[in-house]
Amino acid sequence: MSDRAEQAFRDAFAEQARVPLGRVAPKPPHRPHRAWAVAAAVAAVALAIPLAVVLGTRPVQVATPAVPATVSGLPAPEEGWRWVSRGDVAVQVPDEWGWSDYAWTPWCLGETPEPQPPATPFVSTPVGPVAAIACPEWQPEWVQTYLDFADPASEPPSLTPVLSRTVGTTDVRVVLRADATAADEAVAQGILDSATVFERDAAGCAPVAPFADLEARPEAWDVTGAEGVVEVGLCRYLDYALEADRPNLTASRVLGGEEAGALIAAVAAAPEGVSGNPADCLSDYDQRSGLVLRVLDATGVHDVYLRVDGCRNLGFDDGTTRRELTRDGCTPVFAAPPLRFDGGQPEAVSACFAGE
């Protein structure tokens, strides 16, 4: 707008400002040239200023979907506690509780005459064959306090006190030491009271594997385009020849920050293709076993399927591209409990086994 037009605009508004409220402004003398200038100035301003500003209203904002802050589908745990889950049930345990399967290890094949219980209470992770089946009879003094998820139809341990609660399809049991105190029992009761059936656990995992067969693929996206990875939920499913709709989540955990970003970068760098030897496979072997990586980045949550069981279609799949198993992409998944790799095809072992 020119200086002259701007001044004309200001004069017009100043003249109207001098009129008291509820009064009509006197008609000014006929000044055709000035009226034309004012009209032109106002028109120019109207073209330059959005209608919302002229009318004193806010411009319409188009809402964009909010990116979740976490993959978790559960509320934050109590301070000093954390969520653990199996099947369709999640419970809170104190942070200092670890993970162990010492009672199911072949301790009797070693040089020690008895097992070595963990120093602190723990969450049980007895996945796979019972290696200690030929060991001597278990003794009460060998029992450390632990949490277990069991079939309600199974008999609970009887050597030491057990507190339990059936939730959903699971019997949540806290097995106490032989010398448990009232404080120990109070902690156990707090664990049982926290038990809940979930749709998504603290790692964003669903109770039932989202793949019903070896050809199932996630909703398509491109893992190579992941930006600003915040978290990755790791969801482990084992088939166990269960009914198709029975919960088969066996373990989960969350990676965050640089660790999450490094994992997804490694997955994106894996060569295209699949690992495994289909000629060695049964047609339906481990069709519901595998893992889901729940990737939270700047655009939302996306899934990557990870097949490590059996011998067909092994590797990563973002629904767009299948990628081979690599050590950089698979080992970090099994680097910490409760997830663990129990063996399989040589390609899967070399890529995923985090042990020596």
MARRO-990796 format. One record per residue (C-alpha): x, y, z; residue number from 1. Coordinates in steps of 0.001 Angstrom, whole numbers, padded with zeros to 6 digits, always signed. Layout:
+---------+---------+---------+-----+
:       x :       y :       z : num :
+---------+---------+---------+-----+
:       X :       Y :       Z : NUM :
...
+---------+---------+---------+-----+
***
This chain:
+---------+---------+---------+-----+
:       x :       y :       z : num :
+---------+---------+---------+-----+
: +000000 : +000000 : +000000 :   1 :
: +001353 : +003500 : -000878 :   2 :
: +001920 : +006138 : +001832 :   3 :
: -000862 : +008198 : +000352 :   4 :
: -003377 : +005345 : +000336 :   5 :
: -002414 : +004333 : +003851 :   6 :
: -002974 : +007887 : +005110 :   7 :
: -006380 : +007978 : +003445 :   8 :
: -007278 : +004714 : +005174 :   9 :
: -006190 : +006113 : +008544 :  10 :
: -008173 : +009362 : +008009 :  11 :
: -011338 : +007395 : +007232 :  12 :
: -011130 : +005346 : +010420 :  13 :
: -010198 : +008375 : +012501 :  14 :
: -013255 : +010230 : +011293 :  15 :
: -015534 : +007325 : +012284 :  16 :
: -013842 : +007050 : +015684 :  17 :
: -014992 : +010600 : +016568 :  18 :
: -018686 : +009569 : +016398 :  19 :
: -020163 : +008863 : +019895 :  20 :
: -021741 : +005453 : +020405 :  21 :
: -025414 : +005339 : +019339 :  22 :
: -025086 : +008480 : +017178 :  23 :
: -025058 : +008808 : +013396 :  24 :
: -022105 : +010565 : +011885 :  25 :
: -022884 : +013798 : +010057 :  26 :
: -022674 : +013519 : +006326 :  27 :
: -019372 : +015038 : +005185 :  28 :
: -019177 : +017544 : +002316 :  29 :
: -019101 : +016068 : -001166 :  30 :
: -015435 : +015296 : -001970 :  31 :
: -015487 : +012869 : -004875 :  32 :
: -011723 : +012555 : -005274 :  33 :
: -011129 : +011889 : -001545 :  34 :
: -014025 : +009378 : -001336 :  35 :
: -012562 : +007480 : -004280 :  36 :
: -009169 : +007410 : -002587 :  37 :
: -010615 : +006134 : +000691 :  38 :
: -012611 : +003420 : -001079 :  39 :
: -009542 : +002330 : -003005 :  40 :
: -007468 : +002254 : +000166 :  41 :
: -010035 : +000168 : +002032 :  42 :
: -010341 : -002231 : -000887 :  43 :
: -006592 : -002603 : -001041 :  44 :
: -006435 : -003344 : +002652 :  45 :
: -009307 : -005821 : +002370 :  46 :
: -007432 : -007680 : -000327 :  47 :
: -004242 : -007724 : +001709 :  48 :
: -005706 : -008837 : +005071 :  49 :
: -007386 : -012232 : +005583 :  50 :
: -011112 : -012022 : +006254 :  51 :
: -010654 : -013640 : +009680 :  52 :
: -008431 : -010744 : +010766 :  53 :
: -010809 : -008047 : +009491 :  54 :
: -013730 : -009655 : +011301 :  55 :
: -011699 : -010167 : +014471 :  56 :
: -012098 : -013983 : +014448 :  57 :
: -009508 : -016739 : +014668 :  58 :
: -008572 : -018592 : +011474 :  59 :
: -009889 : -022154 : +011254 :  60 :
: -007214 : -024642 : +012371 :  61 :
: -007090 : -028022 : +010652 :  62 :
: -006446 : -030656 : +013334 :  63 :
: -003622 : -033108 : +012704 :  64 :
: -003501 : -036499 : +014434 :  65 :
: -001364 : -036343 : +017574 :  66 :
: +001613 : -038680 : +017690 :  67 :
: +001403 : -040779 : +020883 :  68 :
: +004090 : -040203 : +023492 :  69 :
: +004617 : -043921 : +024076 :  70 :
: +003722 : -047306 : +022625 :  71 :
: +002237 : -048337 : +025981 :  72 :
: -001445 : -049143 : +026214 :  73 :
: -001385 : -049158 : +030022 :  74 :
: -001337 : -046292 : +032534 :  75 :
: +001975 : -045382 : +034115 :  76 :
: +002881 : -047837 : +036897 :  77 :
: +003232 : -046843 : +040523 :  78 :
: +006527 : -045164 : +041354 :  79 :
: +009194 : -047807 : +041899 :  80 :
: +007175 : -050474 : +040057 :  81 :
: +006987 : -051666 : +036442 :  82 :
: +004564 : -053587 : +034254 :  83 :
: +005166 : -057194 : +033173 :  84 :
: +002760 : -059213 : +031046 :  85 :
: +002017 : -062600 : +029572 :  86 :
: -001012 : -063851 : +027680 :  87 :
: -003694 : -061218 : +028191 :  88 :
: -002747 : -060218 : +031753 :  89 :
: -000372 : -057538 : +033010 :  90 :
: +000731 : -056916 : +036599 :  91 :
: +003047 : -054505 : +038345 :  92 :
: +006127 : -055708 : +040200 :  93 :
: +008771 : -053762 : +042140 :  94 :
: +011586 : -052416 : +039944 :  95 :
: +014208 : -054410 : +041832 :  96 :
: +012608 : -057720 : +040857 :  97 :
: +014643 : -059423 : +038152 :  98 :
: +014030 : -062234 : +035661 :  99 :
: +015076 : -065841 : +036120 : 100 :
: +014415 : -069428 : +035156 : 101 :
: +016942 : -070953 : +037545 : 102 :
: +014524 : -073663 : +038676 : 103 :
: +014264 : -074914 : +035098 : 104 :
: +017997 : -075009 : +034308 : 105 :
: +020127 : -078197 : +034439 : 106 :
: +021784 : -077217 : +037718 : 107 :
: +022136 : -080881 : +038688 : 108 :
: +024461 : -081460 : +035742 : 109 :
: +026995 : -079001 : +037128 : 110 :
: +029430 : -079206 : +040021 : 111 :
: +027116 : -077649 : +042641 : 112 :
: +024961 : -080048 : +044690 : 113 :
: +021993 : -077645 : +044666 : 114 :
: +020644 : -074716 : +042625 : 115 :
: +021643 : -071153 : +043390 : 116 :
: +018506 : -069031 : +043951 : 117 :
: +018670 : -065407 : +042782 : 118 :
: +019503 : -062875 : +045479 : 119 :
: +016258 : -060957 : +044917 : 120 :
: +012666 : -061879 : +043999 : 121 :
: +012051 : -062328 : +040282 : 122 :
: +009574 : -062897 : +037480 : 123 :
: +009699 : -066445 : +036162 : 124 :
: +010578 : -067006 : +032493 : 125 :
: +010317 : -070783 : +031956 : 126 :
: +010111 : -070821 : +028160 : 127 :
: +011084 : -073961 : +026277 : 128 :
: +011861 : -077461 : +027546 : 129 :
: +012163 : -078159 : +031266 : 130 :
: +015893 : -078811 : +031450 : 131 :
: +015897 : -079714 : +035148 : 132 :
: +013394 : -082532 : +034840 : 133 :
: +015991 : -085138 : +035907 : 134 :
: +017294 : -083153 : +038894 : 135 :
: +016673 : -084145 : +042534 : 136 :
: +013448 : -083232 : +044286 : 137 :
: +013057 : -079524 : +044953 : 138 :
: +013579 : -078305 : +048517 : 139 :
: +011782 : -075433 : +050341 : 140 :
: +015055 : -073657 : +051170 : 141 :
: +015827 : -073373 : +047461 : 142 :
: +012718 : -071275 : +046783 : 143 :
: +013143 : -067538 : +046205 : 144 :
: +010012 : -065354 : +045972 : 145 :
: +008802 : -065154 : +042380 : 146 :
: +005880 : -064275 : +040124 : 147 :
: +004471 : -066828 : +037718 : 148 :
: +001681 : -066834 : +035123 : 149 :
: +000009 : -070245 : +035046 : 150 :
: -002931 : -072175 : +033675 : 151 :
: -005736 : -072016 : +036275 : 152 :
: -006171 : -075773 : +035868 : 153 :
: -002597 : -076520 : +036938 : 154 :
: -001691 : -077295 : +040531 : 155 :
: +000247 : -074507 : +042323 : 156 :
: +003557 : -075255 : +044053 : 157 :
: +003108 : -076573 : +047582 : 158 :
: +006557 : -076345 : +049212 : 159 :
: +006100 : -072731 : +050366 : 160 :
: +003185 : -070255 : +050702 : 161 :
: +001494 : -069170 : +047469 : 162 :
: -000835 : -066215 : +046903 : 163 :
: -002823 : -066330 : +043672 : 164 :
: -005577 : -064643 : +041690 : 165 :
: -007189 : -065774 : +038455 : 166 :
: -007526 : -062945 : +035929 : 167 :
: -008699 : -063517 : +032366 : 168 :
: -007253 : -066808 : +031133 : 169 :
: -004381 : -066749 : +033621 : 170 :
: -003718 : -067668 : +037216 : 171 :
: -001342 : -065028 : +038591 : 172 :
: +000744 : -066589 : +041357 : 173 :
: +003282 : -065155 : +043759 : 174 :
: +005284 : -067995 : +045293 : 175 :
: +006853 : -066878 : +048585 : 176 :
: +009987 : -067981 : +050375 : 177 :
: +009632 : -070423 : +053240 : 178 :
: +010553 : -067639 : +055684 : 179 :
: +008295 : -064963 : +054110 : 180 :
: +007339 : -062053 : +056365 : 181 :
: +004157 : -060009 : +056601 : 182 :
: +005893 : -057344 : +054492 : 183 :
: +006622 : -059948 : +051796 : 184 :
: +002981 : -060960 : +051780 : 185 :
: +001889 : -057330 : +051488 : 186 :
: +004083 : -056873 : +048388 : 187 :
: +002676 : -060079 : +046918 : 188 :
: -000868 : -058873 : +047524 : 189 :
: -000050 : -055556 : +045866 : 190 :
: +001147 : -057440 : +042781 : 191 :
: -002056 : -059467 : +042623 : 192 :
: -004231 : -056384 : +043142 : 193 :
: -002586 : -054686 : +040148 : 194 :
: -003412 : -057532 : +037738 : 195 :
: -005474 : -056441 : +034748 : 196 :
: -006587 : -057752 : +031377 : 197 :
: -005212 : -055535 : +028603 : 198 :
: -005752 : -054756 : +024937 : 199 :
: -002195 : -053384 : +024595 : 200 :
: +000453 : -053895 : +027254 : 201 :
: +003288 : -051575 : +028325 : 202 :
: +005224 : -052435 : +025147 : 203 :
: +002165 : -051894 : +022952 : 204 :
: +001711 : -055634 : +022419 : 205 :
: -001652 : -057279 : +021775 : 206 :
: -002420 : -060531 : +023653 : 207 :
: -002878 : -062547 : +020450 : 208 :
: -000344 : -062645 : +017602 : 209 :
: -001559 : -060488 : +014687 : 210 :
: -000328 : -063103 : +012209 : 211 :
: -002459 : -066203 : +011709 : 212 :
: -000117 : -067867 : +009198 : 213 :
: +003339 : -067556 : +007678 : 214 :
: +002058 : -065413 : +004803 : 215 :
: +000525 : -062739 : +007047 : 216 :
: +002033 : -059259 : +006678 : 217 :
: +001612 : -056009 : +008645 : 218 :
: -000091 : -052896 : +007329 : 219 :
: +002313 : -051605 : +004706 : 220 :
: +004761 : -048807 : +005436 : 221 :
: +008451 : -048260 : +004668 : 222 :
: +010880 : -048837 : +007537 : 223 :
: +013610 : -047040 : +005585 : 224 :
: +011577 : -043846 : +005953 : 225 :
: +011298 : -043990 : +009761 : 226 :
: +012146 : -040600 : +011271 : 227 :
: +012749 : -039642 : +014883 : 228 :
: +012220 : -043115 : +016370 : 229 :
: +011081 : -042681 : +019991 : 230 :
: +010369 : -046240 : +021177 : 231 :
: +010204 : -049772 : +019897 : 232 :
: +007983 : -052308 : +021659 : 233 :
: +009202 : -055890 : +021311 : 234 :
: +006414 : -058493 : +021391 : 235 :
: +007255 : -062215 : +021477 : 236 :
: +004610 : -064773 : +020478 : 237 :
: +004894 : -068569 : +020597 : 238 :
: +002382 : -070896 : +018988 : 239 :
: +002379 : -073883 : +021367 : 240 :
: -000388 : -075335 : +019119 : 241 :
: -002950 : -073146 : +020877 : 242 :
: -006379 : -072297 : +019558 : 243 :
: -006291 : -069479 : +017023 : 244 :
: -007832 : -066876 : +019333 : 245 :
: -006109 : -067836 : +022594 : 246 :
: -003596 : -065275 : +023927 : 247 :
: -000051 : -066344 : +023044 : 248 :
: +002029 : -063319 : +024054 : 249 :
: +004919 : -064814 : +026030 : 250 :
: +007169 : -061813 : +026659 : 251 :
: +007604 : -058127 : +025868 : 252 :
: +009868 : -055192 : +026593 : 253 :
: +010493 : -051643 : +025351 : 254 :
: +013557 : -050067 : +023748 : 255 :
: +013888 : -046296 : +023896 : 256 :
: +016074 : -043442 : +022690 : 257 :
: +019268 : -044248 : +020793 : 258 :
: +018815 : -047975 : +021336 : 259 :
: +015452 : -047898 : +019566 : 260 :
: +016769 : -045764 : +016714 : 261 :
: +019798 : -048008 : +016203 : 262 :
: +017626 : -051125 : +015996 : 263 :
: +015316 : -049687 : +013348 : 264 :
: +018280 : -048347 : +011367 : 265 :
: +019732 : -051876 : +011380 : 266 :
: +016426 : -053359 : +010222 : 267 :
: +016215 : -050811 : +007398 : 268 :
: +019775 : -051694 : +006340 : 269 :
: +019098 : -055442 : +006092 : 270 :
: +019208 : -056778 : +002516 : 271 :
: +015938 : -057495 : +000760 : 272 :
: +014833 : -061116 : +000697 : 273 :
: +014050 : -063890 : +003186 : 274 :
: +016147 : -066257 : +005259 : 275 :
: +015490 : -069919 : +005989 : 276 :
: +015270 : -073225 : +004149 : 277 :
: +011657 : -074011 : +003179 : 278 :
: +012599 : -077527 : +002081 : 279 :
: +013181 : -078431 : +005749 : 280 :
: +009868 : -077072 : +007003 : 281 :
: +006500 : -078527 : +007806 : 282 :
: +003788 : -076561 : +006055 : 283 :
: +002190 : -075208 : +009251 : 284 :
: +005177 : -075181 : +011604 : 285 :
: +005182 : -072232 : +014020 : 286 :
: +002679 : -070317 : +011936 : 287 :
: +001670 : -068138 : +014910 : 288 :
: +005155 : -067810 : +016391 : 289 :
: +007291 : -064754 : +015841 : 290 :
: +007712 : -061189 : +016998 : 291 :
: +006174 : -057804 : +016351 : 292 :
: +008292 : -054665 : +016562 : 293 :
: +005974 : -051751 : +017436 : 294 :
: +007834 : -048735 : +016060 : 295 :
: +006876 : -045282 : +017354 : 296 :
: +008373 : -042491 : +015262 : 297 :
: +007435 : -038929 : +014318 : 298 :
: +004496 : -040144 : +012219 : 299 :
: +002910 : -042603 : +014644 : 300 :
: +003090 : -046333 : +015380 : 301 :
: +003962 : -048913 : +012717 : 302 :
: +004599 : -052659 : +012870 : 303 :
: +007478 : -054762 : +011635 : 304 :
: +007055 : -058545 : +011793 : 305 :
: +010134 : -060547 : +012736 : 306 :
: +010135 : -064279 : +011977 : 307 :
: +012828 : -066341 : +013712 : 308 :
: +011002 : -069670 : +014242 : 309 :
: +010696 : -072497 : +011758 : 310 :
: +012428 : -072219 : +008422 : 311 :
: +010216 : -070232 : +006038 : 312 :
: +009909 : -066486 : +005517 : 313 :
: +012457 : -065758 : +008241 : 314 :
: +013433 : -062119 : +008601 : 315 :
: +011870 : -058670 : +008861 : 316 :
: +008710 : -057495 : +007093 : 317 :
: +007267 : -053966 : +007135 : 318 :
: +004401 : -054938 : +004828 : 319 :
: +006197 : -053378 : +001854 : 320 :
: +009533 : -055209 : +001779 : 321 :
: +010765 : -058462 : +003269 : 322 :
: +014338 : -058344 : +004575 : 323 :
: +016779 : -061034 : +005622 : 324 :
: +017849 : -061730 : +009192 : 325 :
: +021006 : -059876 : +010179 : 326 :
: +022970 : -059901 : +013395 : 327 :
: +022705 : -056120 : +013844 : 328 :
: +018941 : -056293 : +013428 : 329 :
: +018113 : -059442 : +015410 : 330 :
: +020607 : -059756 : +018268 : 331 :
: +019455 : -056538 : +020051 : 332 :
: +015909 : -057925 : +020199 : 333 :
: +017060 : -060856 : +022347 : 334 :
: +019800 : -059031 : +024250 : 335 :
: +017875 : -058750 : +027528 : 336 :
: +015158 : -060681 : +029368 : 337 :
: +012419 : -061611 : +029197 : 338 :
: +012916 : -062067 : +025452 : 339 :
: +015268 : -064882 : +024559 : 340 :
: +016204 : -066905 : +021524 : 341 :
: +015928 : -070652 : +022067 : 342 :
: +017336 : -071964 : +018804 : 343 :
: +016193 : -072922 : +015339 : 344 :
: +017575 : -072761 : +011822 : 345 :
: +021351 : -072132 : +011562 : 346 :
: +020683 : -068779 : +009874 : 347 :
: +018463 : -067697 : +012744 : 348 :
: +020936 : -068873 : +015369 : 349 :
: +023857 : -067003 : +013804 : 350 :
: +021790 : -063824 : +013465 : 351 :
: +019775 : -063811 : +016690 : 352 :
: +021558 : -065749 : +019426 : 353 :
: +023069 : -063198 : +021790 : 354 :
: +025128 : -065687 : +023808 : 355 :
: +028711 : -066772 : +023311 : 356 :
+---------+---------+---------+-----+
***
